[in-house]
């Protein structure tokens, strides 16, 4: 009995939603989007599409700027190199994992303009690309130090 009552209630609610939706579609009067009044739904959709394109463009510009501007100088790559060279590659893997998993600090990003710091999509793209650059630098130095260490150990053992 309870299932039948729940089913009837859900059908009534669904039909009420459909009638409201039909009334809304039949008379596309005024739509409000981001506090601005638009005459039709199509104008609101066009505004939202333009906003999405702008966000994607800002993200892409951030990745391009990071690719050309971020150098990973203070990423810990030299420390990882010397840890794997002086210590052993087994012990140096722990700081390499820690260093490569942390995002670069904002003060190390070298962003050209302060206005771009407040653009969320630009910063997301810049930080994602900078993090990838940092990971490549850290692991590249880990591998270089490990190869030199293994070569030195092999020379000493021969």
N, CA, C and O atoms as a GROMACS GRO file, in nm:
protein
  632
    1UNK      N    1   0.083  -0.120   0.000
    1UNK     CA    2   0.000   0.000   0.000
    1UNK      C    3   0.086   0.125   0.000
    1UNK      O    4   0.058   0.222  -0.070
    2UNK      N    5   0.193   0.122   0.080
    2UNK     CA    6   0.282   0.237   0.089
    2UNK      C    7   0.352   0.262  -0.044
    2UNK      O    8   0.371   0.377  -0.083
    3UNK      N    9   0.389   0.155  -0.115
    3UNK     CA   10   0.454   0.171  -0.245
    3UNK      C   11   0.359   0.238  -0.344
    3UNK      O   12   0.402   0.322  -0.423
    4UNK      N   13   0.228   0.199  -0.341
    4UNK     CA   14   0.132   0.260  -0.433
    4UNK      C   15   0.114   0.409  -0.404
    4UNK      O   16   0.104   0.489  -0.496
    5UNK      N   17   0.111   0.445  -0.277
    5UNK     CA   18   0.097   0.587  -0.240
    5UNK      C   19   0.218   0.665  -0.285
    5UNK      O   20   0.204   0.776  -0.338
    6UNK      N   21   0.337   0.609  -0.265
    6UNK     CA   22   0.459   0.678  -0.309
    6UNK      C   23   0.461   0.693  -0.460
    6UNK      O   24   0.503   0.796  -0.512
    7UNK      N   25   0.416   0.589  -0.532
    7UNK     CA   26   0.412   0.597  -0.677
    7UNK      C   27   0.315   0.705  -0.724
    7UNK      O   28   0.348   0.782  -0.814
    8UNK      N   29   0.198   0.712  -0.664
    8UNK     CA   30   0.099   0.814  -0.702
    8UNK      C   31   0.154   0.953  -0.674
    8UNK      O   32   0.138   1.044  -0.756
    9UNK      N   33   0.218   0.971  -0.560
    9UNK     CA   34   0.275   1.102  -0.526
    9UNK      C   35   0.384   1.140  -0.626
    9UNK      O   36   0.391   1.255  -0.669
   10UNK      N   37   0.469   1.045  -0.664
   10UNK     CA   38   0.575   1.077  -0.759
   10UNK      C   39   0.519   1.110  -0.897
   10UNK      O   40   0.572   1.197  -0.965
   11UNK      N   41   0.412   1.040  -0.940
   11UNK     CA   42   0.349   1.071  -1.069
   11UNK      C   43   0.287   1.209  -1.066
   11UNK      O   44   0.299   1.284  -1.164
   12UNK      N   45   0.221   1.244  -0.958
   12UNK     CA   46   0.160   1.377  -0.946
   12UNK      C   47   0.268   1.485  -0.950
   12UNK      O   48   0.252   1.585  -1.020
   13UNK      N   49   0.376   1.465  -0.878
   13UNK     CA   50   0.485   1.563  -0.879
   13UNK      C   51   0.550   1.574  -1.016
   13UNK      O   52   0.583   1.684  -1.060
   14UNK      N   53   0.567   1.461  -1.084
   14UNK     CA   54   0.626   1.464  -1.217
   14UNK      C   55   0.536   1.536  -1.316
   14UNK      O   56   0.585   1.614  -1.397
   15UNK      N   57   0.406   1.512  -1.309
   15UNK     CA   58   0.315   1.581  -1.400
   15UNK      C   59   0.311   1.731  -1.371
   15UNK      O   60   0.297   1.812  -1.463
   16UNK      N   61   0.323   1.769  -1.244
   16UNK     CA   62   0.327   1.911  -1.210
   16UNK      C   63   0.453   1.975  -1.265
   16UNK      O   64   0.449   2.087  -1.316
   17UNK      N   65   0.566   1.905  -1.255
   17UNK     CA   66   0.691   1.958  -1.311
   17UNK      C   67   0.682   1.972  -1.461
   17UNK      O   68   0.729   2.072  -1.517
   18UNK      N   69   0.622   1.873  -1.528
   18UNK     CA   70   0.610   1.880  -1.674
   18UNK      C   71   0.520   1.995  -1.717
   18UNK      O   72   0.549   2.062  -1.816
   19UNK      N   73   0.411   2.018  -1.644
   19UNK     CA   74   0.322   2.128  -1.684
   19UNK      C   75   0.391   2.262  -1.663
   19UNK      O   76   0.372   2.355  -1.742
   20UNK      N   77   0.470   2.274  -1.556
   20UNK     CA   78   0.544   2.398  -1.534
   20UNK      C   79   0.647   2.417  -1.645
   20UNK      O   80   0.664   2.528  -1.695
   21UNK      N   81   0.714   2.310  -1.683
   21UNK     CA   82   0.814   2.318  -1.789
   21UNK      C   83   0.749   2.355  -1.922
   21UNK      O   84   0.805   2.435  -1.997
   22UNK      N   85   0.632   2.298  -1.951
   22UNK     CA   86   0.563   2.331  -2.076
   22UNK      C   87   0.522   2.478  -2.077
   22UNK      O   88   0.535   2.545  -2.179
   23UNK      N   89   0.472   2.529  -1.965
   23UNK     CA   90   0.436   2.669  -1.958
   23UNK      C   91   0.558   2.758  -1.979
   23UNK      O   92   0.549   2.862  -2.045
   24UNK      N   93   0.670   2.717  -1.924
   24UNK     CA   94   0.792   2.796  -1.937
   24UNK      C   95   0.840   2.797  -2.082
   24UNK      O   96   0.880   2.902  -2.134
   25UNK      N   97   0.836   2.681  -2.147
   25UNK     CA   98   0.883   2.673  -2.285
   25UNK      C   99   0.785   2.742  -2.379
   25UNK      O  100   0.826   2.804  -2.477
   26UNK      N  101   0.656   2.731  -2.350
   26UNK     CA  102   0.556   2.792  -2.438
   26UNK      C  103   0.566   2.944  -2.437
   26UNK      O  104   0.539   3.008  -2.538
   27UNK      N  105   0.603   3.001  -2.326
   27UNK     CA  106   0.614   3.148  -2.320
   27UNK      C  107   0.752   3.187  -2.268
   27UNK      O  108   0.767   3.213  -2.148
   28UNK      N  109   0.851   3.192  -2.355
   28UNK     CA  110   0.985   3.230  -2.310
   28UNK      C  111   0.992   3.379  -2.282
   28UNK      O  112   1.044   3.456  -2.362
   29UNK      N  113   0.938   3.418  -2.168
   29UNK     CA  114   0.931   3.560  -2.138
   29UNK      C  115   1.068   3.614  -2.101
   29UNK      O  116   1.149   3.644  -2.189
   30UNK      N  117   1.096   3.626  -1.976
   30UNK     CA  118   1.221   3.687  -1.932
   30UNK      C  119   1.304   3.586  -1.857
   30UNK      O  120   1.254   3.514  -1.770
   31UNK      N  121   1.431   3.580  -1.890
   31UNK     CA  122   1.525   3.491  -1.825
   31UNK      C  123   1.632   3.577  -1.759
   31UNK      O  124   1.678   3.675  -1.818
   32UNK      N  125   1.671   3.540  -1.636
   32UNK     CA  126   1.777   3.612  -1.568
   32UNK      C  127   1.901   3.523  -1.563
   32UNK      O  128   1.895   3.408  -1.519
   33UNK      N  129   2.013   3.578  -1.607
   33UNK     CA  130   2.138   3.506  -1.609
   33UNK      C  131   2.247   3.598  -1.559
   33UNK      O  132   2.271   3.704  -1.618
   34UNK      N  133   2.313   3.560  -1.451
   34UNK     CA  134   2.418   3.641  -1.388
   34UNK      C  135   2.368   3.783  -1.355
   34UNK      O  136   2.442   3.880  -1.372
   35UNK      N  137   2.246   3.792  -1.310
   35UNK     CA  138   2.191   3.920  -1.269
   35UNK      C  139   2.148   4.008  -1.385
   35UNK      O  140   2.096   4.118  -1.364
   36UNK      N  141   2.170   3.963  -1.507
   36UNK     CA  142   2.132   4.044  -1.624
   36UNK      C  143   2.005   3.985  -1.684
   36UNK      O  144   1.989   3.863  -1.694
   37UNK      N  145   1.916   4.072  -1.723
   37UNK     CA  146   1.789   4.029  -1.780
   37UNK      C  147   1.807   4.000  -1.928
   37UNK      O  148   1.858   4.085  -2.002
   38UNK      N  149   1.766   3.882  -1.972
   38UNK     CA  150   1.773   3.844  -2.112
   38UNK      C  151   1.632   3.818  -2.161
   38UNK      O  152   1.545   3.778  -2.084
   39UNK      N  153   1.608   3.842  -2.289
   39UNK     CA  154   1.475   3.827  -2.344
   39UNK      C  155   1.438   3.682  -2.373
   39UNK      O  156   1.322   3.644  -2.358
   40UNK      N  157   1.533   3.602  -2.414
   40UNK     CA  158   1.501   3.464  -2.447
   40UNK      C  159   1.601   3.370  -2.383
   40UNK      O  160   1.706   3.411  -2.334
   41UNK      N  161   1.566   3.245  -2.387
   41UNK     CA  162   1.655   3.142  -2.335
   41UNK      C  163   1.781   3.135  -2.422
   41UNK      O  164   1.890   3.111  -2.370
   42UNK      N  165   1.766   3.156  -2.553
   42UNK     CA  166   1.881   3.146  -2.643
   42UNK      C  167   1.989   3.248  -2.608
   42UNK      O  168   2.108   3.218  -2.620
   43UNK      N  169   1.950   3.368  -2.566
   43UNK     CA  170   2.049   3.468  -2.527
   43UNK      C  171   2.123   3.425  -2.401
   43UNK      O  172   2.244   3.445  -2.390
   44UNK      N  173   2.051   3.366  -2.308
   44UNK     CA  174   2.115   3.316  -2.185
   44UNK      C  175   2.211   3.202  -2.217
   44UNK      O  176   2.320   3.194  -2.160
   45UNK      N  177   2.172   3.114  -2.308
   45UNK     CA  178   2.259   3.004  -2.349
   45UNK      C  179   2.382   3.057  -2.421
   45UNK      O  180   2.492   3.008  -2.398
   46UNK      N  181   2.365   3.158  -2.506
   46UNK     CA  182   2.479   3.217  -2.576
   46UNK      C  183   2.577   3.280  -2.478
   46UNK      O  184   2.698   3.270  -2.495
   47UNK      N  185   2.524   3.346  -2.373
   47UNK     CA  186   2.612   3.405  -2.271
   47UNK      C  187   2.689   3.297  -2.198
   47UNK      O  188   2.808   3.312  -2.173
   48UNK      N  189   2.622   3.187  -2.163
   48UNK     CA  190   2.692   3.081  -2.089
   48UNK      C  191   2.796   3.014  -2.178
   48UNK      O  192   2.903   2.978  -2.129
   49UNK      N  193   2.768   2.995  -2.306
   49UNK     CA  194   2.866   2.937  -2.397
   49UNK      C  195   2.988   3.028  -2.412
   49UNK      O  196   3.101   2.980  -2.415
   50UNK      N  197   2.965   3.158  -2.421
   50UNK     CA  198   3.076   3.253  -2.431
   50UNK      C  199   3.162   3.249  -2.305
   50UNK      O  200   3.284   3.262  -2.312
   51UNK      N  201   3.097   3.232  -2.189
   51UNK     CA  202   3.171   3.225  -2.063
   51UNK      C  203   3.258   3.099  -2.059
   51UNK      O  204   3.372   3.104  -2.013
   52UNK      N  205   3.205   2.987  -2.106
   52UNK     CA  206   3.282   2.862  -2.110
   52UNK      C  207   3.402   2.876  -2.202
   52UNK      O  208   3.512   2.832  -2.168
   53UNK      N  209   3.383   2.935  -2.319
   53UNK     CA  210   3.493   2.955  -2.414
   53UNK      C  211   3.599   3.045  -2.352
   53UNK      O  212   3.719   3.021  -2.370
   54UNK      N  213   3.558   3.147  -2.280
   54UNK     CA  214   3.653   3.237  -2.216
   54UNK      C  215   3.734   3.164  -2.109
   54UNK      O  216   3.855   3.186  -2.097
   55UNK      N  217   3.670   3.079  -2.032
   55UNK     CA  218   3.740   3.003  -1.928
   55UNK      C  219   3.841   2.907  -1.991
   55UNK      O  220   3.954   2.895  -1.942
   56UNK      N  221   3.802   2.840  -2.097
   56UNK     CA  222   3.893   2.747  -2.165
   56UNK      C  223   4.012   2.822  -2.223
   56UNK      O  224   4.126   2.775  -2.214
   57UNK      N  225   3.988   2.939  -2.283
   57UNK     CA  226   4.097   3.018  -2.339
   57UNK      C  227   4.192   3.066  -2.230
   57UNK      O  228   4.314   3.065  -2.250
   58UNK      N  229   4.140   3.107  -2.116
   58UNK     CA  230   4.225   3.151  -2.006
   58UNK      C  231   4.310   3.036  -1.953
   58UNK      O  232   4.428   3.054  -1.924
   59UNK      N  233   4.251   2.918  -1.940
   59UNK     CA  234   4.325   2.801  -1.894
   59UNK      C  235   4.438   2.768  -1.991
   59UNK      O  236   4.552   2.744  -1.949
   60UNK      N  237   4.407   2.768  -2.120
   60UNK     CA  238   4.507   2.737  -2.221
   60UNK      C  239   4.619   2.840  -2.221
   60UNK      O  240   4.736   2.805  -2.233
   61UNK      N  241   4.584   2.967  -2.208
   61UNK     CA  242   4.685   3.073  -2.202
   61UNK      C  243   4.774   3.055  -2.079
   61UNK      O  244   4.895   3.081  -2.085
   62UNK      N  245   4.717   3.012  -1.968
   62UNK     CA  246   4.796   2.986  -1.848
   62UNK      C  247   4.895   2.873  -1.868
   62UNK      O  248   5.009   2.882  -1.823
   63UNK      N  249   4.852   2.767  -1.936
   63UNK     CA  250   4.945   2.656  -1.962
   63UNK      C  251   5.056   2.700  -2.056
   63UNK      O  252   5.171   2.659  -2.038
   64UNK      N  253   5.024   2.782  -2.156
   64UNK     CA  254   5.127   2.829  -2.249
   64UNK      C  255   5.226   2.922  -2.179
   64UNK      O  256   5.347   2.913  -2.203
   65UNK      N  257   5.176   3.011  -2.094
   65UNK     CA  258   5.265   3.102  -2.021
   65UNK      C  259   5.357   3.026  -1.925
   65UNK      O  260   5.474   3.061  -1.910
   66UNK      N  261   5.304   2.924  -1.861
   66UNK     CA  262   5.386   2.845  -1.769
   66UNK      C  263   5.492   2.768  -1.845
   66UNK      O  264   5.605   2.753  -1.798
   67UNK      N  265   5.457   2.721  -1.963
   67UNK     CA  266   5.552   2.646  -2.043
   67UNK      C  267   5.671   2.734  -2.083
   67UNK      O  268   5.784   2.685  -2.093
   68UNK      N  269   5.647   2.861  -2.105
   68UNK     CA  270   5.755   2.951  -2.142
   68UNK      C  271   5.818   3.025  -2.026
   68UNK      O  272   5.932   3.071  -2.036
   69UNK      N  273   5.746   3.038  -1.913
   69UNK     CA  274   5.795   3.122  -1.805
   69UNK      C  275   5.840   3.053  -1.678
   69UNK      O  276   5.922   3.108  -1.605
   70UNK      N  277   5.789   2.934  -1.650
   70UNK     CA  278   5.824   2.866  -1.526
   70UNK      C  279   5.951   2.784  -1.547
   70UNK      O  280   5.958   2.705  -1.640
   71UNK      N  281   6.050   2.803  -1.460
   71UNK     CA  282   6.179   2.737  -1.478
   71UNK      C  283   6.206   2.629  -1.374
   71UNK      O  284   6.305   2.556  -1.388
   72UNK      N  285   6.126   2.615  -1.274
   72UNK     CA  286   6.142   2.515  -1.167
   72UNK      C  287   6.274   2.531  -1.094
   72UNK      O  288   6.336   2.432  -1.055
   73UNK      N  289   6.318   2.657  -1.076
   73UNK     CA  290   6.445   2.679  -1.008
   73UNK      C  291   6.442   2.639  -0.862
   73UNK      O  292   6.539   2.581  -0.812
   74UNK      N  293   6.335   2.667  -0.792
   74UNK     CA  294   6.328   2.635  -0.649
   74UNK      C  295   6.236   2.515  -0.626
   74UNK      O  296   6.152   2.517  -0.536
   75UNK      N  297   6.253   2.413  -0.706
   75UNK     CA  298   6.166   2.296  -0.696
   75UNK      C  299   6.226   2.183  -0.615
   75UNK      O  300   6.160   2.082  -0.591
   76UNK      N  301   6.351   2.197  -0.573
   76UNK     CA  302   6.419   2.090  -0.500
   76UNK      C  303   6.490   1.994  -0.591
   76UNK      O  304   6.536   1.889  -0.547
   77UNK      N  305   6.501   2.028  -0.719
   77UNK     CA  306   6.562   1.936  -0.814
   77UNK      C  307   6.711   1.914  -0.786
   77UNK      O  308   6.760   1.802  -0.802
   78UNK      N  309   6.783   2.019  -0.745
   78UNK     CA  310   6.926   2.003  -0.715
   78UNK      C  311   6.945   1.916  -0.590
   78UNK      O  312   7.036   1.834  -0.585
   79UNK      N  313   6.860   1.936  -0.493
   79UNK     CA  314   6.868   1.855  -0.371
   79UNK      C  315   6.846   1.708  -0.401
   79UNK      O  316   6.914   1.621  -0.346
   80UNK      N  317   6.751   1.681  -0.488
   80UNK     CA  318   6.723   1.543  -0.526
   80UNK      C  319   6.843   1.484  -0.601
   80UNK      O  320   6.879   1.368  -0.580
   81UNK      N  321   6.903   1.566  -0.688
   81UNK     CA  322   7.020   1.518  -0.763
   81UNK      C  323   7.132   1.479  -0.668
   81UNK      O  324   7.188   1.370  -0.679
   82UNK      N  325   7.164   1.568  -0.573
   82UNK     CA  326   7.273   1.538  -0.481
   82UNK      C  327   7.237   1.428  -0.382
   82UNK      O  328   7.325   1.353  -0.338
   83UNK      N  329   7.110   1.416  -0.346
   83UNK     CA  330   7.069   1.307  -0.257
   83UNK      C  331   7.086   1.173  -0.326
   83UNK      O  332   7.129   1.076  -0.263
   84UNK      N  333   7.053   1.165  -0.454
   84UNK     CA  334   7.069   1.039  -0.525
   84UNK      C  335   7.215   1.013  -0.563
   84UNK      O  336   7.255   0.898  -0.582
   85UNK      N  337   7.294   1.119  -0.575
   85UNK     CA  338   7.435   1.104  -0.609
   85UNK      C  339   7.519   1.066  -0.488
   85UNK      O  340   7.600   0.974  -0.495
   86UNK      N  341   7.501   1.136  -0.376
   86UNK     CA  342   7.581   1.114  -0.256
   86UNK      C  343   7.524   0.997  -0.175
   86UNK      O  344   7.598   0.910  -0.128
   87UNK      N  345   7.394   0.996  -0.159
   87UNK     CA  346   7.331   0.886  -0.087
   87UNK      C  347   7.312   0.771  -0.183
   87UNK      O  348   7.396   0.746  -0.269
   88UNK      N  349   7.204   0.703  -0.169
   88UNK     CA  350   7.171   0.596  -0.264
   88UNK      C  351   7.041   0.631  -0.332
   88UNK      O  352   6.959   0.705  -0.277
   89UNK      N  353   7.020   0.580  -0.452
   89UNK     CA  354   6.893   0.606  -0.519
   89UNK      C  355   6.772   0.556  -0.440
   89UNK      O  356   6.662   0.610  -0.453
   90UNK      N  357   6.792   0.453  -0.360
   90UNK     CA  358   6.682   0.400  -0.279
   90UNK      C  359   6.637   0.502  -0.175
   90UNK      O  360   6.518   0.520  -0.152
   91UNK      N  361   6.734   0.568  -0.111
   91UNK     CA  362   6.699   0.669  -0.010
   91UNK      C  363   6.651   0.799  -0.073
   91UNK      O  364   6.570   0.870  -0.013
   92UNK      N  365   6.700   0.831  -0.192
   92UNK     CA  366   6.663   0.958  -0.257
   92UNK      C  367   6.524   0.954  -0.318
   92UNK      O  368   6.469   1.058  -0.353
   93UNK      N  369   6.466   0.837  -0.331
   93UNK     CA  370   6.333   0.828  -0.391
   93UNK      C  371   6.226   0.890  -0.301
   93UNK      O  372   6.126   0.941  -0.350
   94UNK      N  373   6.248   0.887  -0.171
   94UNK     CA  374   6.148   0.943  -0.078
   94UNK      C  375   6.137   1.094  -0.094
   94UNK      O  376   6.026   1.144  -0.111
   95UNK      N  377   6.248   1.171  -0.089
   95UNK     CA  378   6.232   1.314  -0.113
   95UNK      C  379   6.188   1.346  -0.256
   95UNK      O  380   6.125   1.449  -0.279
   96UNK      N  381   6.221   1.260  -0.351
   96UNK     CA  382   6.177   1.284  -0.488
   96UNK      C  383   6.024   1.273  -0.498
   96UNK      O  384   5.959   1.353  -0.566
   97UNK      N  385   5.969   1.176  -0.431
   97UNK     CA  386   5.823   1.160  -0.431
   97UNK      C  387   5.757   1.279  -0.362
   97UNK      O  388   5.658   1.333  -0.412
   98UNK      N  389   5.811   1.319  -0.249
   98UNK     CA  390   5.753   1.431  -0.175
   98UNK      C  391   5.762   1.560  -0.254
   98UNK      O  392   5.665   1.635  -0.264
   99UNK      N  393   5.879   1.585  -0.312
   99UNK     CA  394   5.899   1.709  -0.386
   99UNK      C  395   5.815   1.714  -0.514
   99UNK      O  396   5.761   1.820  -0.548
  100UNK      N  397   5.803   1.603  -0.583
  100UNK     CA  398   5.727   1.605  -0.708
  100UNK      C  399   5.577   1.607  -0.686
  100UNK      O  400   5.502   1.643  -0.776
  101UNK      N  401   5.532   1.569  -0.569
  101UNK     CA  402   5.388   1.566  -0.544
  101UNK      C  403   5.334   1.700  -0.494
  101UNK      O  404   5.212   1.720  -0.494
  102UNK      N  405   5.420   1.792  -0.453
  102UNK     CA  406   5.372   1.921  -0.405
  102UNK      C  407   5.363   2.021  -0.520
  102UNK      O  408   5.446   2.021  -0.611
  103UNK      N  409   5.260   2.105  -0.514
  103UNK     CA  410   5.242   2.209  -0.616
  103UNK      C  411   5.346   2.319  -0.594
  103UNK      O  412   5.388   2.343  -0.481
  104UNK      N  413   5.387   2.386  -0.701
  104UNK     CA  414   5.479   2.498  -0.684
  104UNK      C  415   5.414   2.612  -0.606
  104UNK      O  416   5.293   2.635  -0.617
  105UNK      N  417   5.494   2.682  -0.527
  105UNK     CA  418   5.440   2.794  -0.450
  105UNK      C  419   5.415   2.911  -0.544
  105UNK      O  420   5.480   2.926  -0.647
  106UNK      N  421   5.318   2.995  -0.506
  106UNK     CA  422   5.280   3.108  -0.591
  106UNK      C  423   5.397   3.203  -0.610
  106UNK      O  424   5.412   3.260  -0.718
  107UNK      N  425   5.479   3.222  -0.508
  107UNK     CA  426   5.591   3.316  -0.521
  107UNK      C  427   5.698   3.266  -0.618
  107UNK      O  428   5.781   3.345  -0.663
  108UNK      N  429   5.696   3.137  -0.651
  108UNK     CA  430   5.794   3.082  -0.745
  108UNK      C  431   5.740   3.071  -0.888
  108UNK      O  432   5.810   3.021  -0.976
  109UNK      N  433   5.618   3.117  -0.912
  109UNK     CA  434   5.558   3.099  -1.044
  109UNK      C  435   5.603   3.202  -1.147
  109UNK      O  436   5.600   3.173  -1.267
  110UNK      N  437   5.645   3.319  -1.105
  110UNK     CA  438   5.692   3.425  -1.196
  110UNK      C  439   5.584   3.466  -1.296
  110UNK      O  440   5.607   3.462  -1.417
  111UNK      N  441   5.467   3.503  -1.246
  111UNK     CA  442   5.358   3.546  -1.333
  111UNK      C  443   5.378   3.693  -1.366
  111UNK      O  444   5.409   3.774  -1.278
  112UNK      N  445   5.360   3.728  -1.493
  112UNK     CA  446   5.394   3.861  -1.543
  112UNK      C  447   5.308   3.972  -1.482
  112UNK      O  448   5.361   4.077  -1.447
  113UNK      N  449   5.180   3.951  -1.470
  113UNK     CA  450   5.092   4.059  -1.424
  113UNK      C  451   5.012   4.017  -1.302
  113UNK      O  452   4.973   3.901  -1.288
  114UNK      N  453   4.989   4.114  -1.214
  114UNK     CA  454   4.912   4.085  -1.093
  114UNK      C  455   4.766   4.057  -1.122
  114UNK      O  456   4.700   3.986  -1.046
  115UNK      N  457   4.713   4.111  -1.230
  115UNK     CA  458   4.572   4.088  -1.262
  115UNK      C  459   4.548   3.941  -1.298
  115UNK      O  460   4.438   3.889  -1.278
  116UNK      N  461   4.650   3.875  -1.352
  116UNK     CA  462   4.634   3.733  -1.386
  116UNK      C  463   4.631   3.645  -1.262
  116UNK      O  464   4.581   3.532  -1.268
  117UNK      N  465   4.683   3.693  -1.151
  117UNK     CA  466   4.679   3.616  -1.026
  117UNK      C  467   4.536   3.595  -0.978
  117UNK      O  468   4.509   3.499  -0.906
  118UNK      N  469   4.445   3.684  -1.016
  118UNK     CA  470   4.307   3.675  -0.970
  118UNK      C  471   4.217   3.604  -1.072
  118UNK      O  472   4.098   3.584  -1.045
  119UNK      N  473   4.271   3.566  -1.186
  119UNK     CA  474   4.195   3.492  -1.286
  119UNK      C  475   4.207   3.344  -1.252
  119UNK      O  476   4.314   3.285  -1.267
  120UNK      N  477   4.098   3.285  -1.208
  120UNK     CA  478   4.100   3.148  -1.156
  120UNK      C  479   4.138   3.047  -1.264
  120UNK      O  480   4.220   2.958  -1.240
  121UNK      N  481   4.081   3.060  -1.382
  121UNK     CA  482   4.109   2.964  -1.489
  121UNK      C  483   4.254   2.976  -1.535
  121UNK      O  484   4.319   2.874  -1.560
  122UNK      N  485   4.306   3.098  -1.546
  122UNK     CA  486   4.445   3.119  -1.585
  122UNK      C  487   4.539   3.057  -1.482
  122UNK      O  488   4.634   2.987  -1.518
  123UNK      N  489   4.512   3.083  -1.355
  123UNK     CA  490   4.598   3.029  -1.248
  123UNK      C  491   4.593   2.876  -1.243
  123UNK      O  492   4.695   2.812  -1.218
  124UNK      N  493   4.476   2.819  -1.267
  124UNK     CA  494   4.464   2.673  -1.269
  124UNK      C  495   4.550   2.615  -1.381
  124UNK      O  496   4.622   2.518  -1.359
  125UNK      N  497   4.542   2.674  -1.499
  125UNK     CA  498   4.624   2.626  -1.611
  125UNK      C  499   4.772   2.645  -1.585
  125UNK      O  500   4.852   2.556  -1.614
  126UNK      N  501   4.809   2.761  -1.531
  126UNK     CA  502   4.950   2.791  -1.504
  126UNK      C  503   5.006   2.694  -1.399
  126UNK      O  504   5.114   2.638  -1.417
  127UNK      N  505   4.931   2.676  -1.291
  127UNK     CA  506   4.980   2.589  -1.183
  127UNK      C  507   4.985   2.443  -1.226
  127UNK      O  508   5.077   2.370  -1.187
  128UNK      N  509   4.888   2.398  -1.306
  128UNK     CA  510   4.892   2.259  -1.354
  128UNK      C  511   5.015   2.235  -1.441
  128UNK      O  512   5.085   2.135  -1.424
  129UNK      N  513   5.042   2.327  -1.533
  129UNK     CA  514   5.158   2.312  -1.621
  129UNK      C  515   5.289   2.326  -1.542
  129UNK      O  516   5.385   2.254  -1.568
  130UNK      N  517   5.292   2.420  -1.447
  130UNK     CA  518   5.411   2.438  -1.364
  130UNK      C  519   5.437   2.312  -1.280
  130UNK      O  520   5.552   2.274  -1.259
  131UNK      N  521   5.331   2.250  -1.233
  131UNK     CA  522   5.348   2.126  -1.155
  131UNK      C  523   5.405   2.016  -1.243
  131UNK      O  524   5.490   1.939  -1.199
  132UNK      N  525   5.358   2.007  -1.368
  132UNK     CA  526   5.413   1.907  -1.459
  132UNK      C  527   5.561   1.934  -1.487
  132UNK      O  528   5.641   1.841  -1.491
  133UNK      N  529   5.597   2.060  -1.506
  133UNK     CA  530   5.737   2.097  -1.530
  133UNK      C  531   5.822   2.061  -1.408
  133UNK      O  532   5.932   2.008  -1.420
  134UNK      N  533   5.768   2.090  -1.290
  134UNK     CA  534   5.841   2.059  -1.167
  134UNK      C  535   5.863   1.908  -1.153
  134UNK      O  536   5.972   1.864  -1.117
  135UNK      N  537   5.759   1.829  -1.182
  135UNK     CA  538   5.773   1.683  -1.172
  135UNK      C  539   5.879   1.632  -1.269
  135UNK      O  540   5.960   1.546  -1.233
  136UNK      N  541   5.879   1.683  -1.392
  136UNK     CA  542   5.979   1.640  -1.490
  136UNK      C  543   6.120   1.677  -1.444
  136UNK      O  544   6.213   1.598  -1.459
  137UNK      N  545   6.135   1.798  -1.387
  137UNK     CA  546   6.268   1.842  -1.340
  137UNK      C  547   6.316   1.756  -1.224
  137UNK      O  548   6.432   1.715  -1.221
  138UNK      N  549   6.229   1.730  -1.129
  138UNK     CA  550   6.268   1.652  -1.011
  138UNK      C  551   6.306   1.510  -1.052
  138UNK      O  552   6.411   1.460  -1.012
  139UNK      N  553   6.221   1.444  -1.129
  139UNK     CA  554   6.249   1.305  -1.165
  139UNK      C  555   6.366   1.294  -1.262
  139UNK      O  556   6.439   1.196  -1.260
  140UNK      N  557   6.384   1.395  -1.347
  140UNK     CA  558   6.501   1.395  -1.435
  140UNK      C  559   6.630   1.403  -1.357
  140UNK      O  560   6.726   1.333  -1.388
  141UNK      N  561   6.633   1.489  -1.254
  141UNK     CA  562   6.753   1.499  -1.170
  141UNK      C  563   6.772   1.375  -1.084
  141UNK      O  564   6.885   1.335  -1.058
  142UNK      N  565   6.665   1.313  -1.041
  142UNK     CA  566   6.676   1.187  -0.965
  142UNK      C  567   6.739   1.079  -1.054
  142UNK      O  568   6.830   1.008  -1.010
  143UNK      N  569   6.692   1.069  -1.176
  143UNK     CA  570   6.745   0.967  -1.268
  143UNK      C  571   6.891   0.997  -1.301
  143UNK      O  572   6.974   0.905  -1.304
  144UNK      N  573   6.924   1.124  -1.325
  144UNK     CA  574   7.063   1.159  -1.356
  144UNK      C  575   7.157   1.124  -1.240
  144UNK      O  576   7.262   1.064  -1.261
  145UNK      N  577   7.119   1.162  -1.120
  145UNK     CA  578   7.201   1.129  -1.004
  145UNK      C  579   7.212   0.980  -0.980
  145UNK      O  580   7.318   0.931  -0.942
  146UNK      N  581   7.103   0.909  -1.002
  146UNK     CA  582   7.104   0.764  -0.982
  146UNK      C  583   7.193   0.694  -1.084
  146UNK      O  584   7.265   0.600  -1.049
  147UNK      N  585   7.188   0.739  -1.209
  147UNK     CA  586   7.272   0.679  -1.313
  147UNK      C  587   7.420   0.702  -1.282
  147UNK      O  588   7.501   0.611  -1.297
  148UNK      N  589   7.454   0.823  -1.239
  148UNK     CA  590   7.593   0.852  -1.204
  148UNK      C  591   7.636   0.768  -1.083
  148UNK      O  592   7.747   0.716  -1.081
  149UNK      N  593   7.548   0.754  -0.984
  149UNK     CA  594   7.580   0.675  -0.866
  149UNK      C  595   7.602   0.528  -0.903
  149UNK      O  596   7.698   0.466  -0.858
  150UNK      N  597   7.514   0.474  -0.985
  150UNK     CA  598   7.526   0.333  -1.027
  150UNK      C  599   7.653   0.314  -1.109
  150UNK      O  600   7.723   0.214  -1.093
  151UNK      N  601   7.684   0.410  -1.196
  151UNK     CA  602   7.808   0.402  -1.273
  151UNK      C  603   7.931   0.406  -1.185
  151UNK      O  604   8.026   0.330  -1.206
  152UNK      N  605   7.932   0.495  -1.084
  152UNK     CA  606   8.046   0.505  -0.993
  152UNK      C  607   8.062   0.377  -0.912
  152UNK      O  608   8.174   0.330  -0.892
  153UNK      N  609   7.953   0.320  -0.865
  153UNK     CA  610   7.960   0.195  -0.788
  153UNK      C  611   8.012   0.082  -0.876
  153UNK      O  612   8.093   0.000  -0.830
  154UNK      N  613   7.968   0.076  -1.001
  154UNK     CA  614   8.017  -0.027  -1.092
  154UNK      C  615   8.165  -0.011  -1.121
  154UNK      O  616   8.238  -0.110  -1.130
  155UNK      N  617   8.211   0.113  -1.135
  155UNK     CA  618   8.354   0.136  -1.158
  155UNK      C  619   8.437   0.095  -1.037
  155UNK      O  620   8.546   0.041  -1.052
  156UNK      N  621   8.386   0.122  -0.918
  156UNK     CA  622   8.459   0.085  -0.798
  156UNK      C  623   8.463  -0.065  -0.775
  156UNK      O  624   8.560  -0.117  -0.718
  157UNK      N  625   8.359  -0.135  -0.817
  157UNK     CA  626   8.353  -0.279  -0.797
  157UNK      C  627   8.432  -0.357  -0.903
  157UNK      O  628   8.464  -0.474  -0.882
  158UNK      N  629   8.462  -0.293  -1.013
  158UNK     CA  630   8.537  -0.366  -1.118
  158UNK      C  631   8.678  -0.368  -1.085
  158UNK      O  632   8.758  -0.424  -1.161
   0.00000   0.00000   0.00000
